[in-house]
């Protein structure tokens, strides 16, 4: 195993335990039990396992049902909706190549997300939203229809909404305003600037910061974190992606949350305990556990 593939060492444990508000244990190496044990050893006592497609959403619900420290979020990722409707000839996603299913296939998939969203171990509907980075203009209609449906499902079941917003800030905010956002809405891997953070704050949206807040070129993210109300701030790994500095490029996992928490505390000019306490309280409130 090259050093690039090697898991980073365990950081110093946090004094106050926190939650990883967004992780993909199904894309990480090792078992769920190992991941949870390593996380608990450094003060990460809760994780939100996020589904991106039907298979992953079912797995998230099953995993949360089996482990009290895991909560599930279920959804069709914004990139998944166009694949269902238009097909995926290249098989870029984990399902391999797929035929176009049209709107009927999207309706069937959304009905399954709706069924899963009713389960008690499922605390959120997400990650949903818009992603104009990977989906071309032909896929936008499917993304938008899927996003609006997920908002409705979250509200009907009284669950949090977890948003994936990539290069689509204005459209995401517009659709939330048009549909009426659920009472608890989380911008996962917050990627806006300070101006957008003020808009989110006014609307009461939670902002979850990932390891990229530690990246050298991420000053706009740090500026956003500096102005976000402390009671709307969460932390996440989005593991296996977005590993914080100094381990950028190596596999991420929930046990690396303390690195990001410490970086966030420095940005806010508060001590680590105050940051951790706020994050722990906010995550429990956002996901209603």
N, C-alpha and C positions, 0 to 999 in steps of 0.2 A: 504494500500500500504506500503510495507516495505521500509526502507530507501534505500535499494539496487535498488528498482524499481523507486524510486522518482526522478523526473528530478532535476538535479543540479540547484542551484540559478543562476541568471543572473550575469555575470562578469561585471566589470567596462567597460563602453563603450570605444571603440577605438577612438582616436582623428581623425584619417584618416580612412575613410571607406575602407573595403576590400571585396573580393569575396571569398566564399567557393567554391573551384574549383571542388568539387566532393562530392555529397550527394545523399542519397536515401530517399526522402521525403515520398515515398510510403511505406516505412518500418518503419516509425516513427509514434508515437501516435499523436492525434490531427489533426487539419485541416492544409492544405497548408497555408491558410491565417494566422493562428495562428503562424506557424513556421516562416513565412516571417516577421511578425510583431515583434516577439521576436528577430529575427536576426537583423532587422533594428534598434531596440532599442539600440543595443550595437555596431552599426557600421559595420554590415555585410549586405551590401546593394544589393548584387548579389549572386545568387547560380547557380551552374551547376547541373542539375538533370540528373542522369545517369541511363540508362536502362541496364538491364542484360539479358533480354529475349524479345520475341516479344511483349507480353502484357505490360511489363514495359517500353519498348521503345516507344510504341504507347502512353502510359500514359505520358511519359516524354515530347513528342512532344506536346500533348494536353495541358499539364500544362504550358509549356513554351509559347504556343500561347495565353493562358489566362492571363498570368502574365508577365509584361515587365521586372521584375527583375529576372526572371528565364530563363536560357538557357538550351537547351536539348542536351544530348549525347545519341546516339542509338547504340545498338550492341547486339550480343549474347556473354555473358560472356564465358571465356574459359571453365568453367565447364558445360556450357549449350550445347556446340557443341557435346560432346560425348553423352549427354543424348538424343539429337535429333537423332543421328545416331544409337546408340547402345540400346536406350531405357533406362528407369529409373524405374525398377521394384519396388524399395523401395519407390519411390515417395519422395525422399529426397528434391527435389526442390519444389517451391510453386505450381507447376502445378499438383502435385500428380503423381501417377504411370503412366508411358507411355510405349507404345510399341516402339520397334525399328523401325525407319523410313528410315534408310539407307541414302546413299549420296543424294538421290533425295529429301528427307525431309530437309536436310541441305541446298541444293540449293534453295528450296522454301523459307526457312527462311531467307537466305541471300538476296534473291530478295526483300523481304519485308523490310529488313534493308536498302537496296539500295534505295528503294522508299522513306522511311522516311528521309534518309540522304540528299535528295534533298530539303527538306522543309527549309524555311528561318529561322525558330525558332530553328532548329537543327544546333548547332555550332560545333559538334564533332561526330566522330564515335568512340565508346568505351562504356563500357570498354571491350577491347579485348586483346589478348595476350596469355600467357601460364601459366598454374597452375599445377605444378607437385606435389603439396601438397595433393590435393584431388582426382585428376584423376590418375588412374593407367596406366601402360604402354599401355594397350589396347586402351586407349582413346587419346593417343598422336597424332595419325595421323589426327583424326577429329579436334582436337584443332589447329594443325598446318595449316590445310587446311582452317579452319575458319579464323584464324589470317591473313593469306596471302590475303584472300578475303576481309577482312575488310580494310587492308592497301590499296588495290586497290580502294575500294569504297571511302575511305577518299580522296585519291589523285584525283580521277575523279571528285568529287564534291567540291574540294578545301576546305575541312573541316579539323579541327585538328584531330589527332589520340590520343585516351586516352588508355594507356597501363596498364593492370593488369599483374604483373610479380611476381609470387610466386614460389620460389625455382627453377627458370628457367632463371636466368640472362643471361648466355652465349647463350642459345638458342634464347632468345628474341632478343638480340643484333645481333646475326648471321642472323636471318630472316629479321630484319630491314635492315641490310646491303645488303642482297641478293635481297630483293624486292625494295629497295630504299625507305627510310622513307618519309612520307609527310613533307611538309615545316614546319609544326608545330606539334610536337610530345611531348606528356606529359606522364611521368612516374608517374601514380597515386599511392598514398601511397608508395612513394619511399622506397625501402627496401634494396638497395645495400649499399656498403661501400664506403670509400673515393676513392679507386681505380676506382670503377665503376662510381662514380660521375665525375671523370676526363674524362672518356671515353664519358659519356653523354654530358659533357660540350664541348668536342671537336666536337661532332656531332651536337651540338646546341639543344639537347633535354631538355625540361623543366623537373624539378624535383619538385613534389608536396609532401609536408610533412604533415603528419597527426598527430593526438594526441599521437601516439606511440613514437614520438620524445621526449616526456616527460617521458617515462618509464625509470625506474632505469637501466634496463639491455640493454638500447638502445644506448650505447656509439658509436658503429659503425655508427648509423644514425646521431648522432650529429657531428661525425667526417666528414661525407659526407656533411652535411649542412655547416660545416665550410669551406670546399674547393669549394663548388658549386658557380659558378659566381652568383652574386646577381641578375643579370637580367634574370636568368633562374629559379628562386625559386618561387614556389607557395605554398599556404596553403589550406588544406581541412579538412573536418571532417570524410568523409566516414561514416557519421552517418546512422544508429544508432550504428555503431561499433567504436572501438578505441577511447573511451572517454579519454581525457587527465587527467593526475594526477592533482589534488587530487581526481578526481571523477571516476577514472578507475573502470570499472565494472557496472557503472550506464548508463542509456540511453544517447547516444550522439545526438546532434542536431546542426544546423548551428550557433545558438547563442553562442556556446562554442568556436568558432574560436578564440576570443581574448586571451584565455588562451594559445593556441598554438602559436599565433603570438608573445606573450610576451616571451615565452620560446625560440622561434627562435631568437628573438632580442638579448637575453642573450648569446646564442651560438655564434652569429656573433659579439658580442661586439658593437652593434649599438643601438640607441634609438628606442623606439617603433614606433615613427612617420616615421623614415627612413625605418624601416622594412615594415610598412603598406603601405607606398607610393610605394615602390618597388613592393610589392605583387599586389597592385591594378593595376599598370601599366602593369606588366607582365601578369596578368590573362586576361586583356582586349586584349593584343597583342596575347596571345596564342590562345584564342578562337575567336578572330576577332569580337569583339562587341564594 
